[in-house]
Amino acid sequence: MVNEQVVTMAIRARPDFSSQIARAGLTRSEVARAADISTRTLDALARPETYKRTGALRESTAWKIARALATLTSQAPEAAYNQLFVEVEE
């Protein structure tokens, strides 16, 4: 019998998440509004240690944020996703 290990992937905000938004000339509030999510959600992603969180989020939420950034900066959603998020093994 082969011992197979299942790898689970988690989506996390990149360490420079907040800086990426700022470099685009936007605030977290503007991105949150465009993504139809709370500013507190983006704040928790930007500073997970402050909110006692891991920085992980649901795929659907990550894509809402990425699509919002993409729309606000005229880039492809996939590019915005890669700019803001990383997938890591749990």
PyMOL commands that set and color helices and strands:
alter all, ss='L'
color gray80, all
select helices_A, chain A and resi 17-23+28-35+39-46+59-73+77-84
alter helices_A, ss='H'
color red, helices_A
select strands_A, chain A and resi 9-13+56-57+85-89
alter strands_A, ss='S'
color yellow, strands_A
deselect
rebuild
show_as cartoon
